[in-house]
Amino acid sequence: MSIKRLSFIMILSLFMLFPSVAQAEPTAQKIAVIDIQKVVAASPQVKALKASQEEKNKNIANFIQKAQADVNKQKDEKLKQAVAKKYEKQLISKKEANIKEYREKLKATDKSINEQVSKIATDMGYTMVLPKMSVIYGGDDITDAVIKVIK
């Protein structure tokens, strides 16, 4: 008996033993769509994060101006270079700290928004949520419901 025939017989016998497997119907999916950009723009967390980042950028700009003024005050060229190097290290450190903090807050905000979307969708009986821009047709738009909850 060939391997193909033996495999066919085994599969056929499985379907005979478990007829529900052969006749199982897929469960209906209830799909929602969401305008992610609109939700993000309305999020108070995102607004606060942007404001915080703008404030930090202003602080860095002020730091740069003060550093340049201090460097320009120096008369000795070696001292000028040493002071410039010191400020450059401080600037790099400040920028790296800002970037790290921003990434952490952005990640937390993203997680929070995703959790809220998931909870709302589950409460409304949806099994799947897709970005509105990737769906050509179909799906219930839950953007406004999400915005109401996150505000």
Number of C-alpha atoms within 10 A of each C-alpha: 5 6 8 9 9 11 11 11 12 12 11 12 12 13 14 12 10 11 11 10 11 10 9 8 8 6 6 7 10 14 16 22 21 23 17 18 13 12 21 17 12 16 20 14 20 18 13 11 16 14 12 13 16 12 12 15 14 12 13 16 13 12 16 15 12 13 19 14 11 14 19 13 10 14 9 9 11 10 12 16 13 13 17 18 13 12 19 14 11 14 17 11 12 16 15 12 12 16 13 12 13 16 12 12 15 16 12 13 18 15 12 14 21 13 12 16 23 17 14 16 21 13 9 13 13 19 13 14 19 16 14 20 11 10 12 7 7 10 17 15 17 19 19 12 15 23 18 11 11 16 10
